[in-house]
């Protein structure tokens, strides 16, 4: 029997832009400064807005990296 364990490290960043009506935006990673796409389906908090500090998982999407399991951090 083979068991694979995948460790996903939560990353942190700030919401650069998020359009609630269109359901997407971008998070700037705290470590790298890179922007990562976020879709409303990946947001676990009630809502996020520009300037919010968040934690998230980075995963491979159809067109590149996406943020999932996005949770608002207390400032």
Backbone as a printed PyTorch tensor [residue, N CA C, xyz], in Angstrom:
tensor([[[  0.8470,  -1.1820,   0.0000],
         [  0.0000,   0.0000,   0.0000],
         [  0.8910,   1.2440,   0.0000]],

        [[  0.5950,   2.1970,  -0.8750],
         [  1.3620,   3.4350,  -0.9730],
         [  0.4790,   4.5740,  -0.4930]],

        [[  1.0240,   5.3730,   0.3880],
         [  0.2980,   6.5370,   0.9020],
         [  1.1000,   7.7790,   0.5500]],

        [[  0.4540,   8.7150,  -0.1090],
         [  1.0970,   9.9830,  -0.4420],
         [  0.5970,  11.0620,   0.4920]],

        [[  1.5280,  11.8090,   1.0550],
         [  1.1650,  12.9390,   1.9070],
         [  1.6140,  14.2130,   1.2150]],

        [[  0.7050,  15.1300,   1.0800],
         [  1.0300,  16.4120,   0.4840],
         [  0.9030,  17.4760,   1.5610]],

        [[  1.9610,  18.2090,   1.7470],
         [  1.9460,  19.2770,   2.7350],
         [  1.7600,  20.5970,   2.0180]],

        [[  0.7570,  21.2970,   2.4030],
         [  0.4850,  22.6110,   1.8340],
         [  0.7300,  23.6510,   2.9120]],

        [[  1.5740,  24.5960,   2.6130],
         [  1.8940,  25.6520,   3.5570],
         [  1.0100,  26.8550,   3.2810]],

        [[  0.3700,  27.3210,   4.3280],
         [ -0.4440,  28.5210,   4.1840],
         [  0.4900,  29.7090,   3.9720]],

        [[  0.1620,  30.5190,   3.0060],
         [  0.9280,  31.7220,   2.7250],
         [  0.1090,  32.9190,   3.1750]],

        [[  0.7680,  34.0460,   3.3090],
         [  0.0620,  35.2600,   3.7060],
         [  0.2900,  36.3480,   2.6710]],

        [[ -0.6420,  37.2720,   2.6330],
         [ -0.5290,  38.3820,   1.7040],
         [ -1.5970,  39.4210,   1.9790]],

        [[ -1.6240,  40.4340,   1.1230],
         [ -2.6330,  41.4970,   1.2140],
         [ -3.4480,  41.5060,  -0.0740]],

        [[ -4.7300,  41.7550,   0.0890],
         [ -5.6190,  41.8450,  -1.0700],
         [ -5.2720,  43.1300,  -1.8210]],

        [[ -4.8440,  42.9700,  -3.0500],
         [ -4.4820,  44.1130,  -3.9010],
         [ -5.7340,  44.7060,  -4.5360]],

        [[ -6.6260,  43.8130,  -4.9390],
         [ -7.8390,  44.2130,  -5.6490],
         [ -8.8340,  43.0720,  -5.5220]],

        [[-10.1000,  43.3810,  -5.2840],
         [-11.1340,  42.3520,  -5.3210],
         [-12.4480,  42.9890,  -5.7410]],

        [[-13.0210,  42.4920,  -6.8320],
         [-14.2830,  42.9930,  -7.3540],
         [-15.3770,  42.0020,  -6.9660]],

        [[-16.1890,  42.3730,  -5.9710],
         [-17.2380,  41.4600,  -5.4910],
         [-18.2600,  41.1320,  -6.5630]],

        [[-18.6230,  42.1220,  -7.3910],
         [-19.6560,  41.8700,  -8.3970],
         [-19.1720,  40.9050,  -9.4860]],

        [[-17.8800,  40.9380,  -9.8010],
         [-17.3370,  40.0150, -10.7980],
         [-16.7840,  38.7460, -10.1680]],

        [[-16.5070,  38.7940,  -8.8460],
         [-16.0980,  37.5940,  -8.1200],
         [-14.6410,  37.1880,  -8.2510]],

        [[-13.7620,  38.1480,  -8.5120],
         [-12.3420,  37.8120,  -8.5910],
         [-11.4790,  38.9930,  -8.1820]],

        [[-10.1920,  38.7100,  -7.9930],
         [ -9.2420,  39.7570,  -7.6520],
         [ -7.8350,  39.1940,  -7.5750]],

        [[ -6.9600,  39.9270,  -6.8700],
         [ -5.5650,  39.5230,  -6.7420],
         [ -5.0700,  39.7650,  -5.3280]],

        [[ -4.1900,  38.8710,  -4.8870],
         [ -3.5350,  38.9770,  -3.5900],
         [ -2.0450,  39.1430,  -3.8600]],

        [[ -1.3850,  40.0670,  -3.1520],
         [  0.0570,  40.2260,  -3.2490],
         [  0.6980,  39.4200,  -2.1280]],

        [[  1.5390,  38.4450,  -2.4950],
         [  2.1900,  37.5700,  -1.5330],
         [  3.1670,  38.3640,  -0.6700]],

        [[  3.1230,  38.1520,   0.6500],
         [  3.9810,  38.8790,   1.5900],
         [  5.4610,  38.5760,   1.4030]],

        [[  5.8010,  37.3510,   1.0380],
         [  7.2070,  36.9600,   0.8940],
         [  7.7940,  37.3570,  -0.4470]],

        [[  7.0980,  37.0180,  -1.5190],
         [  7.6570,  37.1940,  -2.8590],
         [  7.2710,  38.5100,  -3.5250]],

        [[  6.1550,  39.0990,  -3.1010],
         [  5.6560,  40.3080,  -3.7610],
         [  4.9040,  40.0120,  -5.0380]],

        [[  4.7790,  38.7220,  -5.3890],
         [  4.0520,  38.3300,  -6.6000],
         [  2.5550,  38.4250,  -6.3770]],

        [[  1.8390,  38.7540,  -7.4350],
         [  0.3780,  38.7830,  -7.3910],
         [ -0.1600,  37.4160,  -7.7730]],

        [[ -1.2060,  36.9870,  -7.0800],
         [ -1.8200,  35.6970,  -7.3630],
         [ -3.3260,  35.9000,  -7.5050]],

        [[ -3.9000,  35.2530,  -8.4870],
         [ -5.3230,  35.3530,  -8.7840],
         [ -6.1560,  34.6980,  -7.6810]],

        [[ -7.2780,  35.3040,  -7.3290],
         [ -8.2140,  34.7060,  -6.3780],
         [ -9.6250,  34.8210,  -6.9460]],

        [[-10.3590,  33.7080,  -6.9070],
         [-11.7630,  33.6810,  -7.3380],
         [-12.6260,  33.5650,  -6.0960]],

        [[-13.8150,  34.0920,  -6.1500],
         [-14.7180,  34.0970,  -5.0020],
         [-14.9500,  32.6860,  -4.4440]],

        [[-14.8710,  31.6640,  -5.2730],
         [-15.0790,  30.2890,  -4.8030],
         [-13.9530,  29.8210,  -3.8870]],

        [[-12.7990,  30.5100,  -3.9210],
         [-11.6740,  30.1580,  -3.0640],
         [-11.6490,  30.9130,  -1.7470]],

        [[-12.5990,  31.8280,  -1.5590],
         [-12.6410,  32.6520,  -0.3490],
         [-13.5110,  31.9690,   0.7040]],

        [[-12.9180,  31.6660,   1.8540],
         [-13.6370,  30.9870,   2.9360],
         [-14.2120,  31.9600,   3.9570]],

        [[-13.7080,  33.1880,   3.9890],
         [-14.2520,  34.2170,   4.8710],
         [-15.5210,  34.7710,   4.2380]],

        [[-16.2670,  35.5270,   5.0170],
         [-17.5090,  36.0970,   4.4950],
         [-17.2510,  36.9710,   3.2720]],

        [[-16.2190,  37.8090,   3.3460],
         [-15.8410,  38.6350,   2.2010],
         [-14.4330,  39.1800,   2.4350]],

        [[-13.7930,  39.6120,   1.3570],
         [-12.4930,  40.2680,   1.4550],
         [-12.5530,  41.5590,   0.6580]],

        [[-11.6620,  42.4890,   1.0220],
         [-11.6220,  43.7610,   0.3020],
         [-10.1780,  44.2470,   0.2090]],

        [[ -9.9370,  45.2260,  -0.6290],
         [ -8.6020,  45.7740,  -0.8390],
         [ -7.9520,  46.1550,   0.4900]],

        [[ -6.6960,  45.7230,   0.6730],
         [ -5.9450,  46.0510,   1.8790],
         [ -6.0450,  45.0300,   2.9950]],

        [[ -6.9830,  44.0790,   2.8980],
         [ -7.1250,  43.0450,   3.9260],
         [ -5.9140,  42.1140,   3.9390]],

        [[ -5.4870,  41.7140,   5.1320],
         [ -4.4550,  40.6840,   5.2740],
         [ -5.1530,  39.3340,   5.2680]],

        [[ -4.6160,  38.4000,   4.4870],
         [ -5.2350,  37.0830,   4.3380],
         [ -4.1800,  35.9840,   4.3760]],

        [[ -4.6260,  34.7700,   4.6750],
         [ -3.7960,  33.5860,   4.4830],
         [ -4.4700,  32.7640,   3.3950]],

        [[ -3.6750,  31.9620,   2.6910],
         [ -4.2230,  31.2010,   1.5600],
         [ -3.2810,  30.0730,   1.1680]],

        [[ -3.8190,  29.1520,   0.4010],
         [ -3.0170,  28.1110,  -0.2380],
         [ -2.8390,  28.4990,  -1.6950]],

        [[ -1.6610,  28.2330,  -2.2380],
         [ -1.4010,  28.4980,  -3.6520],
         [ -1.4730,  27.1730,  -4.3950]],

        [[ -2.3250,  27.1210,  -5.4140],
         [ -2.5010,  25.8970,  -6.1930],
         [ -2.4040,  26.2020,  -7.6730]],

        [[ -2.2320,  25.1580,  -8.4580],
         [ -2.1940,  25.3100,  -9.9130],
         [ -3.6160,  25.3570, -10.4420]],

        [[ -3.9280,  26.4160, -11.1820],
         [ -5.2200,  26.5420, -11.8310],
         [ -5.0830,  26.2520, -13.3140]],

        [[ -6.1540,  26.4340, -14.0530],
         [ -6.1180,  26.1790, -15.5000],
         [ -5.1910,  27.1220, -16.2370]],

        [[ -5.0660,  28.3580, -15.7420],
         [ -4.2550,  29.3570, -16.4440],
         [ -3.0890,  29.8630, -15.5980]],

        [[ -2.7280,  29.1340, -14.5520],
         [ -1.6220,  29.5740, -13.7020],
         [ -1.9600,  29.3660, -12.2340]],

        [[ -1.2130,  30.0220, -11.3690],
         [ -1.4020,  29.8770,  -9.9270],
         [ -2.6620,  30.6110,  -9.4690]],

        [[ -3.3720,  29.9790,  -8.5070],
         [ -4.5570,  30.6000,  -7.9220],
         [ -4.5050,  30.4590,  -6.4040]],

        [[ -5.1520,  31.3700,  -5.7130],
         [ -5.2530,  31.3130,  -4.2590],
         [ -6.5460,  30.5850,  -3.8970]],

        [[ -6.4320,  29.6110,  -2.9780],
         [ -7.6050,  28.8930,  -2.4830],
         [ -7.5730,  28.9180,  -0.9600]],

        [[ -8.6650,  28.5230,  -0.3420],
         [ -8.7600,  28.4860,   1.1220],
         [ -8.3800,  29.8410,   1.7250]],

        [[ -8.8280,  30.9200,   1.0830],
         [ -8.4860,  32.2860,   1.5090],
         [ -9.2730,  32.6290,   2.7740]],

        [[ -8.5190,  33.0360,   3.8120],
         [ -9.1310,  33.3740,   5.1030],
         [ -8.6140,  34.7460,   5.5300]],

        [[ -9.5260,  35.5850,   5.9750],
         [ -9.1940,  36.9220,   6.4720],
         [ -8.4370,  36.8080,   7.7870]],

        [[ -7.3130,  37.5120,   7.9070],
         [ -6.5510,  37.5420,   9.1460],
         [ -6.9210,  38.7960,   9.9190]],

        [[ -6.8810,  38.7000,  11.2350],
         [ -7.1640,  39.8880,  12.0510],
         [ -5.9840,  40.8340,  11.9700]],

        [[ -6.2710,  42.0950,  11.7210],
         [ -5.2010,  43.1020,  11.5860],
         [ -4.7180,  43.5770,  12.9190]]])
